[in-house]
Amino acid sequence: MSWDPFVHVLVAAAAERMGDDAAPVLRRVVDALPPGSMASLAGKPVALPDAFVALAAEQGGQELLVALAGNPCLTPHQLTLLLEAGGDAVRVKAFDPARGRDVPADAIPVGFALASATAVPPVDQDQRWSSPLGFAADSAVEDAWAAIRSRACRADEAVKLLGQHPVLAYTARVRTDGHDGGTRQSLDLRPLLHHLDDPHQASSGLAEPASGALAVGAVTPRELVDRIRPALVATQLVARLTREHAPGLPAEADADALLRPLLAATVGADPRRWAALATRLPRETGPLPALLAAAAAEPADDPAIVAPNARSRPALLFLLRRMDAASLGVLLPHLEDVRADLIPGDVPIRSALLELAHASGNRALLRAVARHQHLRDAEAHRLRAYDDLELDRILAFNRAGTTASLRREVFAGVVPGGPRREPDPVLRQKAIDDPQAVESSTLAYSGDPVLVCLGLPGCHHRLRRVDQLDVVLALWERSGMDAVDQVLTSVPQAISPAVRKLVARATAAGDAEPLRTERDKLAQRAKAKPAPRAASDEDDAWRMTPAERIRAFPLGLGPVRATASWTRAADPADLVRVARPAEEALRALAWRGSDGASDEVHTLLDTEVATPLGTDPEAWAVLVALLPEFEGTLPELAALCAAATYRETPTP
């Protein structure tokens, strides 16, 4: 077994439903794994249900309890259960920074005493990702932080401290980041969680602790929006977390779901309210909801939506992009200087913005689409259908977003459904000024004698006879017979003697038909030859959506390697039902189980895998044995294991 599969997640998902049957299943899974494997699994950063942690506290040995205490996703209630069952060893594992910065016993503030506190209440699993914790930003929590990390602190004292300050379950932990162990790191969540309601100067210092806090369930995206202030910093922080595919905000759609209802209920599609929002954004001291309420209550007199300064401009654009296409269509005439940047150039174009650009015909948006580095062929051809010379010029030099064949068409003056254009002096001058910006072959096929002479020396050694005839015919059709003679005289080495003879015969007759006839013959011969190896499907894999990729390729190979950002963009239902092999699917699900999708992951695993597998401990042992080599999906593996261990119940 090359790595420890996350089978404990399966047991955890079914623990509450199985009730008393969960204990023998857990013991059998522990026995079926290699020695020490369950202990190494238990500390991985995966959200676990209360029922499983309670089961481990009651039935697991000391080794399992101590290992489980290393899981940074445990809730305060779950840590309390482990501390009460495992004692000081659990406290040391969870809070003692012996391998990092130590907090000696004399670091506890003089006169600090443990107040009596009630036990930490369980967290409703249905509300685990949506219920805010009551974080306090005062000296008491800092004193408690130092106390619980001191070697002098006992397990019963740690339980009382957690009861008083549940946030310590996240900020005082000794963490090991990553699913493959990694090195012990000190990711300090205190700058965010101990000061969640304090004003912040910038979002840069909050991004890392916010991502870490989201990953372990210590804070929710909604809390960041509602409590971080000022509003500009909150918006910048959410924008950065969205861009980095942070837990809870793995995609643009998640940011939409978070902010669009709030925007629609306050500023809506009213340009005067948005103008007030843009004006207030740099100087608002309260959180984002307060800013939106103030902008809705006091709309601006002038509906022009203008960013007052460069610092607030990206945040304003981020909020605008959260609106639907219909609302943006209403706001578009009033966007003034931010209109051109509404479509960012370094991420794929959102469908709403794309349709807005075409529906409105706005020149700034269409230009932004044409120069976009993630432009696809279908969209490039849609722009070509406008027969717009300015857009075609942008497409011709967009090497990152268009194909060579499309750029060749633009330089050759090809108009969809119409005659060729005359040579464009602007394109010609740009190519002359910067010939490295365009492929030599694109210039050679352009039909412009100046550009052909510029491009042929760089590509003539790769041109077949049929290609040379294409170059000559493009010149003849676009610039005339005299232009062909000029090019042949200027770059004689670029055209083979056989083609030159054909050209001489055609020019003598004053007719290009012999060239076309010969070109068609050569083209037919080329078609008769075996086709070159078709491009692998993997070549286009990165253009697929996660749902398409997960159905086309096995996980962990090539373009669908199960990275954190990729699996967080995938639908958990697809990872459970469709992803293969089962081992990699379970590993990928662990990423989703460490953030806000944990409840959905647990429900899917219980319904699709654990329930068909049943409560027979031997079926679970077979699953552990087959998992490393099984190439199918998790439900297929569960069905196989259940069938392999099926025993008829004797009739009375």
N, C-alpha and C positions, 0 to 999 in steps of 0.2 A: 504494500500500500504506500504509494509515493507521498501521500499527505493524509491528514486526518479528516475524513468527511464529516460534515456538520450534521451527523445523525441525531445529535441531542436536540436539534431544532425540531425534528420530526416528533420526538418524544414530548418535547415541550408543547408543541401545537396540540397534541391530543391529550395532555395530562388531565385537564379539567373534565373533558368528556368521559375519559376512561375511568375516572374515580379510583376505586380500590385496585383495579386491574393495572394501573399505571406503575405501581411499585415493582411487581415481578418483571414487567417489560423493561423498566430501567435497569434492574439488576442483570437481566439477560443481555442487554445491549452492552453494558459495561464489561461483562465477561467475554462477549464476542469480539470486542475490540482488542487490539494489542495492548499489553500492559502499559498503563499510564496515559493512554490515548484520550480517555474521557476527561481526565484531569486537564490535559492540554487544551481540549476543546472548550471546557467550561469557562475559561478565562477570555475567550474570544469576544470582541465587541458586538454582541447580538442581543437585541431586546428579547426578553423572555417573559412569559406570563407568570403571574403570581402563583398559580397552581403548581407549576414546575419547580419554582424556587422553594415553595413550601414542601413539596415532595422530596427534594434534595436535602432540605434541612432535617426532615424526619428520617429518611431512609438512607441518605448518602453517608459515606464515611468521612472522616476528618480530611482526608486528601481531597475529596471532591468539594467539600465546603470551602476549603482554603483556596482551591483553584477557582471556584465560582466567584469568590470575592474579588478576583482580579478583573471581572467583567465590568467595564466602565459604564455599561448601559443599565445597570441595576437601579431600580428606584429606591428612594429612602426606606420605604416599607420593606422591600426585599433585602436590603442591607441589614435592616434591623433583625429580620428573621435569621439571617446567617450569623450575625453577632451573638444572638441569644443561643443559637445551637452550637456554634463553633468556638466561641470565646475569644481569648486574646490572640490566638493564631489568625483568626479571620480579621481582627482589628489591625494586626501588623501587615497582613497582605493588602488590605484595602487602603490603609492610611499612613503606614510608617514609611517615610521616604529614605530608608536606610541605603538604598542604592543610588540616591540622588542627593538633593539638599536635605540635610538633617535639621530637625527642630529639637534641640535638647530640652530636657525637662525644665531647666531654669528659664526657658523662653516663655513659659506661661506667665501672663501678667500677674503681678503681685495682687493678692486679694481676689483673684478670679475664683468664683465658686460655681459649682454645677447646680443650677436651679432645678427643682422638680419639674418633670415634664411628662405628659401623657405619651403613650406609645404612638408612633407614626401610623396614621390610618392607611389601610390599603388603598391603592389607586385603582379605580374602575378601569378595567382593560379597554372597554369601549371608548373611554374618554382619555386614555393615556396620552394621546398625541394632541389633544385639544384643550386639556385642562391646565390653566396656568398655575405655577407654584407661587407662593407668596414670598418673594425674595426681599430681604431687608439689606439696606446699604448703611450700616452703622458700625461703630467700633465693636459692638458686642459680637457680631458675626466674625470679625477679624480675630478677636480674642479666642472665639470658639474654634476657628480654623487652626490657630497655633496649638490650642490644647489638644485637639483630636489627633494631630499629627505628632504629638510628643510621645516619646517612648514610655513616659510615665503614665500615659492614659490607659485605663483598663477598658475591657469590652463593655461592662455595664455603664461606665461613664460615657463611652462613645454612643451607646444607645440613647442616653439622656440628651447628649449634644445634638444628635440627629433629630430628636423630638423637638428641640427648641429651634433648630436651624436646618430644615430639610435640604437647603441648598448645599450643605457640606457634602452631601452624597455625590455631588458632581465636582465641586471646586477643591475639596481636600483630598481627592483620590490620587493615588499613585498610578499613573496610566501607562499602558503599553499600547501604542497606536499600531494599527494594521492587523490583518488577519493572519499574516504569516509570521507572527512573533515580532520581528523587527527589534530595534534597540529601544531601551526604556527611555522615554521622552517625558519632559515636563511641559505639558501644554496647560498653561495657566488660564483657567476660565474666570478667575476673579475680576479682571478688568471689565468684563461684561456682566457677570451674574451678581457680583457684590455691588455693582453700581449701575444697575439696569435703568434706574429712574434718574440718574444724575445727568447733567448736560455734558455732551461730548464735543470736542473740538473738530474731530475728523473721523472718517469711517475706516481709515487705513489700519489703525491699531485694533479695531474691533472685528475685522473680517475673519481672522484665524480663530479667535475664541468663539465667535458666533457660529462658525462652521462646526467646530468641535462640540459646542453646546447643542446644536441641532442634531448632531450625529448620535449623541447619547440620550436624547430626549429631555434634556434639562430645560429647554426653552422651545417655544414654537414660533414659526414665522409670524403668526398673528401678534404674538407678544412683542416681537421686534418692531412691527409696524405701530403698535399701540403705545409702546412705552419708551422707545429710544427717542431722544430729543437732542438737538433741534430736528425739525422735520427734514431739512436738507440732508443731514447725516443719516437719518433713517432711510431715506430714499436711496442715497448712495450705497448704503450697506446692503439693502435688499437687491439693488441692481447688480452689485458685485457678486453676491451669493448666487444669484440666478445665472450670471455669466459663468461662474465656476461650477455649476451643477451641484451645489451644496445639498446635503440631506434636507428633505422637505421642500426644496425648490429645484428639482432636477431638470426642469424644462421651462421654457417661456410660458407654456400653458398653465403651469403651477403659479407663476407670478400673476398671470391674468386672473386666475381663480381667487387669488389672495386680494388683489387690489381693485379689480374692475367693479365688483359690487359696491365697494366703498366710494369709488369715484362716481359711479352712476347715481348713487343716492345723494351725493352732495353737489359736485360741479356739473355732472352730466355732460350734455353736449352744448352747453351755454357758453359762447365765446367770451362774454363779459366776466363770467365766473372764472374761466380759465385765465383770462388776462389778470384778474385779481390774484389768482393762485401764482402765476408767473412772477408778479411783482412782489408778493409777500414771501415767496420761497426762500430767498437768501437771508431774510431778516427775521423769520418766524423762530421764536424760542421754544415753542411747545412742540409736542409730537405731531405726526402727520395728520391724524384725525382732527386735531384742533385747527390746523391750517386749512384743511378742506372745509370745515364748518364755518370758519371765518370768511373764506372766499365765497362760499355759498350765501352767507348772510349779507355780505357787502360787495356786490359785483362792481367791476370797474366801469367807468363811463365810456372809455374807449375799448372797443372789442378786439383791438390788435393784441395778439399774444406774442410778447417779446421777452426773451430772457435778459434780465438786467445785467448779468455779468457772465463771464466764461465759466465760473465755478458752478453756477446753478444750471447752466444750459444742458449738460448731459442728464441731470436728474429730471428736468422738465421733459426732455425727450423720452426718457424711460417711462414716465407717467403717461404721456400721450400715447405711446405704443401699446399701452394696456387697453385702450379703448377699441371697440369694434369698428368695422369698416364704415358702417352707417354714421356713427358719431364723428369719426374722423373726416368723413365727407362734409359734414356740417362745419367742422372747425377749420378745414383746410384753407379757405379763403382768408382766414384771419391769422394764420400762423407766421406770417412775415418772415423774419430771418431764420427761424428754425425749420422752415419747410424743407429746405434742401437736405438737411441732416436727419429727416424723419426715418429714412431707410439707411441703417448702418451698413458700411461696406465690408465688414469683416465677419459677419455671421450670415447664414442663409436667410434669404428674404422671406418674411412671413407672408402667408397667402393673403391676409387681409390688406396688408400694405401693397402687395402686388396688384390686387384687384382695384384698390383705390387709385393707383397710378394710372391704370388703363381706363377705368371708368371716368375719372376726372379729366384725363388728358393733360394733367399738369406737367409743364415742361421740366420743372426742377425734379419732380419724382421720376419721370421717364428717363431723364439723364442719369439719375442715380441708379436706376435699374440697369441701364445700358453699360455703365462702368463697373457694375458689381462683380466682385471676384468669384462669387458663388452662382453666377448666372448659368442656367442650364440651357442646352440647345433649344428646347421647346420654347423657352421664353425669349431667347435671342431671335429665333425665327418669327416669333410674334411681333417683336419690335421691327424686324425687317419688313413685315407686311405693311407697315405705315408708309413705306417709301419716303422716309425722312432722311435727308442727306446728313443733318447734324447728328442724329442717332447712329447712322451707319458709320460716321467717322469715329465716334466713340467706340463702337463695337470693333472696328478694325484694329484698334490699338489695345483692346482689352484681352491680352494674352492669357490672363488668369481665368477669365470667365467664359471665353468662346473657343471654339475649335478652329484648327487651321483651315479646314474646308470653308467654314463660314467667313473667316477673314479673307480668304482667297476670293470668294464671291464678291465681297464688298470692294476690294481693290480692283477686281475685274469689271466693276460697274454693272453687275448682274442685278436686275430688278425683278422681284417675284411677279410673274405674269406680265412683264413689260419688256421693252427693248433695252439694250445696254445704254448706260449713261456715257456721256463724253468723259474723258479723263478729268479727274477732280484735281485742280491745282493745289488745294489745301492738303489733301492726302499726299500728293506728290512731294510737296515741300517738307511735310513732316517726315516722310520716309527718307528724303535726301538729308535732312538735318540729323536724323538719328536712325541710320539703316539697321542698327542692331535691335531696334524695337520691333522689327517685322522679320519673319522668316524669309530667306532668300527665295524659296520656291513660291511664296505668296507674291513677291514682287515679279518673279519671272512669268507668272500666269496672268498678270494684271492687264496686259494689252496696251499699256502705256509705254512707249518706246524708251523714255528716260528710266522708268523703273525696271523695265526688262533688262536693259543694259547694266543696271545696278545689281540686279538679283542673279542673273545667269552665271557669272563667274563663281558664285558661292555654291551652286547646286547642279551645274551642268554634268558633273561626273556621275550623278545619281539619276539622271533623266534617261529613260528608255526612248526608243524611237517614237512610240506612240505619244509619250509625254512631250517630246520635242515638237511633234506636229500640233499638239494642243497649244503650245506656246506660240507657234507661228500663226495658227488660225485665230487665236485671240487677238494677236497684233493686227492681222489682216482685217478682221471684222470690226475692230474698234477704232483703229488708226489708219487703215488703208494699206495698199500694196507698197507704197513708198516707204512706209515705216518699217516693213519687213526688210527691205534692202538696207536701210540704215542700220538696223540691229545686226544683220549678218556681216556688215562691213565693220562694225564697231567691236563685236565679240565673235570673230570667225571660229575660234576654237570651241565654242559652246554648242555648235550644231554639227552633227555628223555629216560626212560627205554624201551619204545616201539621201538624207533629208534635204541637203542643199540642192541636189540634182532635181528632186521633186519640186522644190521651191522655184528653181530656175524655169522648169517646164511650165509651172502655173503662172509665173509672172509674164512669161513670153505670151501665154494665151490670154492673160488678163483675167483669169478666172480661178478661184480657189477651189473649184469642185474636185480636181484631181487630188488635192490635199485631203479633202474630206473623205473621198472614197478610200484612199490609202489608210487614213486614220481609222475608219470603220473596220477595215480588214484586220488591221493589227489589234484592234480592240476585241474582235471576235476570237482571234487566236489566244489572247490573254485570258478570255473567259473560259476557253477550253482547257487551260492548264489547271492542275490541282490547286484548289484554293489554299492560301496560306492558313496556318493554324489560327482558328478563331480565338479571339480574346477570351480568356477565362472569365467565368461569371464573377470570380473574385475581383477582377479589375474594376467592376462597377459596384462592388459591395459597399463601398463607403458612400455611394449615392443613395443607398437604400435606407428606408426607415428602420428603426429597431425591430418593428413587427415583421418586416420583409426579411431582414437578415436572419432573424432567429428561426424562420421557417426554411431558409435556403441553405444554411450552413450549420455544422455542429459547433457548439460553444468551445471556446478555448483554442481555436485554430484560426490562424490568419486574421481575416477582417472582423471576426466576431469574438476576439479575445475578451473574456469577461472582466473588463476593467470596471472600476467603481462608477465612473461617469456614464459608461455605456449601459450597465445594468440598471442604473437609476433612471435612465430614459426608457427602459423596456417596461412593458406591462407585466406586473407580477403574475397575472393569470397565464400569460404566454410562457414565462419562465417555468411555471409549474406544469402546464399541460403540454407544451410544444417543444421546449428546449431539450436538447440532447447533447451529449450523453447525460445520464441521470446524475452522475457524480459532479460534473461541472454545473449542472442546473442547481443542485443543492448548494454548491459553493457560491454561485451567483446570487441565490436567494438570501444568503447570509448578508450580503451588502444591503439588500432591501430591508432585511430584518433589523438593521442597526439604525434605522431612521423612522420617519413617519409612516412608512408602509408596513410596519411590523404586524399590526393587527390584521391587515388584509392578507399578508403572507401566512400568518398562523392559521387563519380561517381556510385559506385555499389548501394548505398542506394537510390540515385535518380532514377536510372534505374529500379532496382528490386522491390523497395518498394514505393517510393513517387509517381512515375509516375502512377502505377496501382491504387494507392489510390486516385489520382485525386486532384482537387482544391476545392472540396466541404468542407467547414470548419466542417460540421457535421460528415463527414467521419473521419476526424482527431480526433474529440472529441470521437467518438466510439472507435477508436484505443487506445486512452489514457485510456478509461474505461476498455477495454478488455485485455490490455497488461499484467497486473499482473497475470492473471489466464490462459492465453492462452498457450497451451502446444506445438503448432506447430511452424513452422518457420516464419520469418518476412514476406516473400512474401505471405504465406498462410493467415496470419493475415490481410495484406493489401487487398487481394482479398475479404476476408470476410467482412471487413469494407466497402469497395466500394460497394459490393452487397447489404449490409444492408441499405445503404443510397441512393441507385440508384433511381433516379426520371426520368421518361420519359420526354424528351423535347417536349412540345406541338408543333404540326405542325401548321404552319401559315395558 
